[in-house]
Amino acid sequence: MNQLKFRKINIDSYKPGKSKLGNIKNLIKLSANESALGFSSKVKNIKNNKIKIDKYPDSKCKILRKQISKTYKCNLDKIICGAGSDEIIQMLCQLFLTKNDEVVLPEYSFLMYRIYSKIVGAKVVFAKEENFKISVKNIISKITNKTKMVFIANPNNPTGTYLSIKEVKILRKKLNKNILLVIDDAYFEYMKKKDYQSGLSIFKNAKNVFILRTFSKIYGLASLRVGWGYGPKNIINELYKIKPPFNVNKLAQVYATESLKDKNFVNRSVKHNQYWSRKFKSFFDKKNIISNETSANFFLLNFDFCKLSANYVLKKLEKKGIILRSMESYKMKNKLRVTIGSSKENNKFIKNLDHIL
Ligand SMILES: *Cc1c(COP(=O)(O)O)cnc(C)c1O
């Protein structure tokens, strides 16, 4: 008998935040950290029928990369675009890792780091966090001579905590020079703390740091799947060999380019986020729900000191059409994550949660 032979991959596949609840209409989705204000009106005003979709898109995303390099004052030749930063993570894992290599990750971190690392056969080693904050000391203690990469998101998802400029620099300094440090800047725009800077602004010229950026969060283009990576030219050159030729579609390239030109939209989004972060935080404090300080566009909610359990609250909110993220796939007990939504959504969320409690 012939039997197909293929690998069994020992991982849990990614489970996205829920986006449907039976037949309930007018859902409020606060489960995936998407943009609260939609996307820029500059993007809305693009004339779709002028965009040529019968031809393959530009494989190298030249126009988009030019705009990125202008907006973020960084080197055009050190940028590579992907179908979400997700795909950049995948390509990095393909480039750096083989069987028996090790990757060190904070215990609570974006699930795609562990998924792509394991797919290429690497061993994932988790470094404990301290009070839900990445611990530089614990990362360093997990390094062996097999370690090839360390991933961190700053601010971190799902914990909502961050490392200061000083802490990030210490991490890089203490890591062996031949280990790649990947810093995921997915939420950097929301961070206005004085002791914080994005990975890109700290490490623009580093030889062993790679930066991830996305259009899925503050730019509100999650459904188009666009992100980018920034790093040393020699790494970028190899990634271009791995990259599927037409990975970022034409609409995504055009929309992403346009979205970068609207600084006003980004500023409005940040202001909205700061206003609602304060409101959320003081509400959670009042209700004995422990949460992180404001750093990104979401909060991790710990129900250990609340009279109701996370799961009970999750289910009750779902009955009202409000979706939060269960933290079970992150192996976090009695916790939920909530994204800051539009003013209307936030008011409904607070009103309903208040009622449940
Ligand atoms: C949401 C998120 C991303 C974005 O992924 P895309 O593939 O660009 O949509 C990346 N990193 C982290 C930590 C995130 O939370």
The ligand as an ORCA input file, in Angstrom:
! r2SCAN-3c Opt
* xyz 0 1
  C      -1.202     42.572     15.347
  C       0.236     42.301     15.459
  C       1.025     42.233     14.326
  C       0.460     42.490     12.976
  O       0.518     41.414     12.153
  P       0.159     41.618     10.607
  O       0.538     40.316     10.034
  O       1.007     42.744     10.112
  O      -1.298     41.917     10.521
  C       2.370     41.987     14.485
  N       2.903     41.836     15.693
  C       2.179     41.909     16.814
  C       2.826     41.780     18.131
  C       0.815     42.141     16.727
  O       0.086     42.202     17.835
*
